[in-house]
């Protein structure tokens, strides 16, 4: 599955807070995938704006773990995502 396909599925996930067990399992799987292939997910970071915050948190946790393991990754999309979140794009922040 491509990063875009995963992001689309997470964006369309119905009320993840109401299905906490499923959201937690998906979040954990996402974090593991990000840690295993950080460059793939870092490139897609700015596509996570409309994904529920629980998944964004696990995206960032996976990137953090990869960085601690000294993995190289493209920073521009990650920083762009963080700037958009900081600026409150889409009114959610």
CNS distance restraints for C-alpha pairs under 8 A (distance, minus, plus):
assign (resid   1 and name CA) (resid   5 and name CA) 6.08 0.50 0.50
assign (resid   1 and name CA) (resid   6 and name CA) 6.65 0.50 0.50
assign (resid   2 and name CA) (resid   6 and name CA) 6.38 0.50 0.50
assign (resid   3 and name CA) (resid   7 and name CA) 6.10 0.50 0.50
assign (resid   3 and name CA) (resid  40 and name CA) 7.32 0.50 0.50
assign (resid   3 and name CA) (resid  41 and name CA) 6.67 0.50 0.50
assign (resid   3 and name CA) (resid  44 and name CA) 6.61 0.50 0.50
assign (resid   4 and name CA) (resid   8 and name CA) 6.09 0.50 0.50
assign (resid   4 and name CA) (resid  44 and name CA) 7.37 0.50 0.50
assign (resid   4 and name CA) (resid  47 and name CA) 7.76 0.50 0.50
assign (resid   5 and name CA) (resid   9 and name CA) 6.22 0.50 0.50
assign (resid   6 and name CA) (resid  10 and name CA) 6.16 0.50 0.50
assign (resid   7 and name CA) (resid  11 and name CA) 5.99 0.50 0.50
assign (resid   7 and name CA) (resid  47 and name CA) 7.29 0.50 0.50
assign (resid   7 and name CA) (resid  48 and name CA) 6.66 0.50 0.50
assign (resid   7 and name CA) (resid  51 and name CA) 6.96 0.50 0.50
assign (resid   8 and name CA) (resid  12 and name CA) 6.21 0.50 0.50
assign (resid   9 and name CA) (resid  13 and name CA) 6.08 0.50 0.50
assign (resid  10 and name CA) (resid  51 and name CA) 6.05 0.50 0.50
assign (resid  10 and name CA) (resid  52 and name CA) 7.44 0.50 0.50
assign (resid  10 and name CA) (resid  55 and name CA) 7.68 0.50 0.50
assign (resid  11 and name CA) (resid  50 and name CA) 6.13 0.50 0.50
assign (resid  11 and name CA) (resid  51 and name CA) 4.56 0.50 0.50
assign (resid  11 and name CA) (resid  52 and name CA) 6.70 0.50 0.50
assign (resid  15 and name CA) (resid  19 and name CA) 6.89 0.50 0.50
assign (resid  16 and name CA) (resid  20 and name CA) 6.05 0.50 0.50
assign (resid  16 and name CA) (resid  22 and name CA) 7.40 0.50 0.50
assign (resid  16 and name CA) (resid  23 and name CA) 5.29 0.50 0.50
assign (resid  16 and name CA) (resid  52 and name CA) 7.71 0.50 0.50
assign (resid  17 and name CA) (resid  23 and name CA) 7.13 0.50 0.50
assign (resid  19 and name CA) (resid  23 and name CA) 6.21 0.50 0.50
assign (resid  20 and name CA) (resid  24 and name CA) 5.95 0.50 0.50
assign (resid  21 and name CA) (resid  25 and name CA) 6.18 0.50 0.50
assign (resid  22 and name CA) (resid  26 and name CA) 6.09 0.50 0.50
assign (resid  23 and name CA) (resid  27 and name CA) 5.91 0.50 0.50
assign (resid  23 and name CA) (resid  54 and name CA) 7.86 0.50 0.50
assign (resid  24 and name CA) (resid  28 and name CA) 6.07 0.50 0.50
assign (resid  25 and name CA) (resid  29 and name CA) 6.18 0.50 0.50
assign (resid  26 and name CA) (resid  30 and name CA) 6.06 0.50 0.50
assign (resid  27 and name CA) (resid  31 and name CA) 6.16 0.50 0.50
assign (resid  27 and name CA) (resid  54 and name CA) 6.98 0.50 0.50
assign (resid  27 and name CA) (resid  55 and name CA) 5.48 0.50 0.50
assign (resid  27 and name CA) (resid  58 and name CA) 5.83 0.50 0.50
assign (resid  28 and name CA) (resid  32 and name CA) 6.26 0.50 0.50
assign (resid  28 and name CA) (resid  58 and name CA) 7.02 0.50 0.50
assign (resid  29 and name CA) (resid  33 and name CA) 6.16 0.50 0.50
assign (resid  30 and name CA) (resid  34 and name CA) 6.09 0.50 0.50
assign (resid  30 and name CA) (resid  55 and name CA) 7.46 0.50 0.50
assign (resid  30 and name CA) (resid  58 and name CA) 6.68 0.50 0.50
assign (resid  30 and name CA) (resid  59 and name CA) 6.68 0.50 0.50
assign (resid  30 and name CA) (resid  62 and name CA) 7.80 0.50 0.50
assign (resid  31 and name CA) (resid  35 and name CA) 6.15 0.50 0.50
assign (resid  31 and name CA) (resid  58 and name CA) 5.03 0.50 0.50
assign (resid  31 and name CA) (resid  59 and name CA) 5.62 0.50 0.50
assign (resid  31 and name CA) (resid  60 and name CA) 7.98 0.50 0.50
assign (resid  31 and name CA) (resid  61 and name CA) 6.48 0.50 0.50
assign (resid  31 and name CA) (resid  62 and name CA) 4.51 0.50 0.50
assign (resid  31 and name CA) (resid  63 and name CA) 7.99 0.50 0.50
assign (resid  32 and name CA) (resid  36 and name CA) 6.16 0.50 0.50
assign (resid  32 and name CA) (resid  62 and name CA) 6.40 0.50 0.50
assign (resid  33 and name CA) (resid  37 and name CA) 6.16 0.50 0.50
assign (resid  33 and name CA) (resid  38 and name CA) 7.85 0.50 0.50
assign (resid  33 and name CA) (resid  62 and name CA) 7.61 0.50 0.50
assign (resid  34 and name CA) (resid  38 and name CA) 4.91 0.50 0.50
assign (resid  34 and name CA) (resid  40 and name CA) 7.69 0.50 0.50
assign (resid  34 and name CA) (resid  41 and name CA) 5.78 0.50 0.50
assign (resid  34 and name CA) (resid  59 and name CA) 6.41 0.50 0.50
assign (resid  34 and name CA) (resid  62 and name CA) 4.99 0.50 0.50
assign (resid  34 and name CA) (resid  63 and name CA) 6.22 0.50 0.50
assign (resid  34 and name CA) (resid  66 and name CA) 7.80 0.50 0.50
assign (resid  35 and name CA) (resid  62 and name CA) 4.57 0.50 0.50
assign (resid  35 and name CA) (resid  63 and name CA) 5.95 0.50 0.50
assign (resid  35 and name CA) (resid  65 and name CA) 6.12 0.50 0.50
assign (resid  35 and name CA) (resid  66 and name CA) 5.00 0.50 0.50
assign (resid  36 and name CA) (resid  66 and name CA) 7.48 0.50 0.50
assign (resid  37 and name CA) (resid  41 and name CA) 6.78 0.50 0.50
assign (resid  38 and name CA) (resid  42 and name CA) 5.80 0.50 0.50
assign (resid  38 and name CA) (resid  62 and name CA) 7.51 0.50 0.50
assign (resid  38 and name CA) (resid  63 and name CA) 5.99 0.50 0.50
assign (resid  38 and name CA) (resid  66 and name CA) 6.38 0.50 0.50
assign (resid  38 and name CA) (resid  71 and name CA) 7.42 0.50 0.50
assign (resid  38 and name CA) (resid  72 and name CA) 7.86 0.50 0.50
assign (resid  38 and name CA) (resid  73 and name CA) 6.26 0.50 0.50
assign (resid  39 and name CA) (resid  43 and name CA) 6.13 0.50 0.50
assign (resid  39 and name CA) (resid  72 and name CA) 7.18 0.50 0.50
assign (resid  39 and name CA) (resid  73 and name CA) 4.72 0.50 0.50
assign (resid  39 and name CA) (resid  74 and name CA) 6.27 0.50 0.50
assign (resid  40 and name CA) (resid  44 and name CA) 6.81 0.50 0.50
assign (resid  41 and name CA) (resid  45 and name CA) 6.07 0.50 0.50
assign (resid  41 and name CA) (resid  59 and name CA) 7.81 0.50 0.50
assign (resid  42 and name CA) (resid  63 and name CA) 7.44 0.50 0.50
assign (resid  42 and name CA) (resid  73 and name CA) 6.55 0.50 0.50
assign (resid  42 and name CA) (resid  74 and name CA) 6.21 0.50 0.50
assign (resid  42 and name CA) (resid  75 and name CA) 7.10 0.50 0.50
assign (resid  42 and name CA) (resid  77 and name CA) 6.27 0.50 0.50
assign (resid  42 and name CA) (resid  78 and name CA) 5.75 0.50 0.50
assign (resid  43 and name CA) (resid  74 and name CA) 6.56 0.50 0.50
assign (resid  43 and name CA) (resid  77 and name CA) 5.62 0.50 0.50
assign (resid  43 and name CA) (resid  78 and name CA) 7.36 0.50 0.50
assign (resid  44 and name CA) (resid  48 and name CA) 7.32 0.50 0.50
assign (resid  44 and name CA) (resid  77 and name CA) 6.86 0.50 0.50
assign (resid  45 and name CA) (resid  59 and name CA) 7.97 0.50 0.50
assign (resid  45 and name CA) (resid  77 and name CA) 5.69 0.50 0.50
assign (resid  45 and name CA) (resid  78 and name CA) 5.29 0.50 0.50
assign (resid  45 and name CA) (resid  81 and name CA) 5.98 0.50 0.50
assign (resid  46 and name CA) (resid  77 and name CA) 5.56 0.50 0.50
assign (resid  46 and name CA) (resid  78 and name CA) 6.46 0.50 0.50
assign (resid  46 and name CA) (resid  80 and name CA) 6.22 0.50 0.50
assign (resid  46 and name CA) (resid  81 and name CA) 4.33 0.50 0.50
assign (resid  47 and name CA) (resid  81 and name CA) 7.72 0.50 0.50
assign (resid  48 and name CA) (resid  56 and name CA) 6.60 0.50 0.50
assign (resid  48 and name CA) (resid  81 and name CA) 7.57 0.50 0.50
assign (resid  49 and name CA) (resid  81 and name CA) 7.24 0.50 0.50
assign (resid  49 and name CA) (resid  84 and name CA) 7.94 0.50 0.50
assign (resid  49 and name CA) (resid  85 and name CA) 7.34 0.50 0.50
assign (resid  49 and name CA) (resid  89 and name CA) 7.95 0.50 0.50
assign (resid  51 and name CA) (resid  55 and name CA) 6.64 0.50 0.50
assign (resid  51 and name CA) (resid  56 and name CA) 6.82 0.50 0.50
assign (resid  52 and name CA) (resid  56 and name CA) 6.83 0.50 0.50
assign (resid  53 and name CA) (resid  57 and name CA) 6.12 0.50 0.50
assign (resid  54 and name CA) (resid  58 and name CA) 6.57 0.50 0.50
assign (resid  55 and name CA) (resid  59 and name CA) 6.13 0.50 0.50
assign (resid  56 and name CA) (resid  60 and name CA) 6.25 0.50 0.50
assign (resid  57 and name CA) (resid  61 and name CA) 6.14 0.50 0.50
assign (resid  58 and name CA) (resid  62 and name CA) 6.00 0.50 0.50
assign (resid  59 and name CA) (resid  63 and name CA) 6.30 0.50 0.50
assign (resid  60 and name CA) (resid  64 and name CA) 6.01 0.50 0.50
assign (resid  61 and name CA) (resid  65 and name CA) 6.19 0.50 0.50
assign (resid  62 and name CA) (resid  66 and name CA) 6.23 0.50 0.50
assign (resid  63 and name CA) (resid  67 and name CA) 6.13 0.50 0.50
assign (resid  64 and name CA) (resid  68 and name CA) 6.20 0.50 0.50
assign (resid  65 and name CA) (resid  69 and name CA) 6.31 0.50 0.50
assign (resid  66 and name CA) (resid  70 and name CA) 6.38 0.50 0.50
assign (resid  66 and name CA) (resid  71 and name CA) 5.34 0.50 0.50
assign (resid  67 and name CA) (resid  71 and name CA) 5.22 0.50 0.50
assign (resid  67 and name CA) (resid  72 and name CA) 7.11 0.50 0.50
assign (resid  74 and name CA) (resid  78 and name CA) 7.53 0.50 0.50
assign (resid  75 and name CA) (resid  79 and name CA) 6.02 0.50 0.50
assign (resid  76 and name CA) (resid  80 and name CA) 5.99 0.50 0.50
assign (resid  77 and name CA) (resid  81 and name CA) 6.13 0.50 0.50
assign (resid  78 and name CA) (resid  82 and name CA) 6.28 0.50 0.50
assign (resid  79 and name CA) (resid  83 and name CA) 6.08 0.50 0.50
assign (resid  80 and name CA) (resid  84 and name CA) 6.22 0.50 0.50
assign (resid  81 and name CA) (resid  85 and name CA) 6.20 0.50 0.50
assign (resid  82 and name CA) (resid  86 and name CA) 6.04 0.50 0.50
assign (resid  83 and name CA) (resid  87 and name CA) 6.07 0.50 0.50
assign (resid  84 and name CA) (resid  88 and name CA) 6.27 0.50 0.50
assign (resid  84 and name CA) (resid  89 and name CA) 5.59 0.50 0.50
assign (resid  85 and name CA) (resid  89 and name CA) 6.06 0.50 0.50
assign (resid  85 and name CA) (resid  93 and name CA) 6.72 0.50 0.50
assign (resid  86 and name CA) (resid  93 and name CA) 7.47 0.50 0.50
assign (resid  87 and name CA) (resid  93 and name CA) 7.94 0.50 0.50
assign (resid  88 and name CA) (resid  92 and name CA) 6.42 0.50 0.50
assign (resid  88 and name CA) (resid  93 and name CA) 4.74 0.50 0.50
assign (resid  89 and name CA) (resid  93 and name CA) 7.33 0.50 0.50
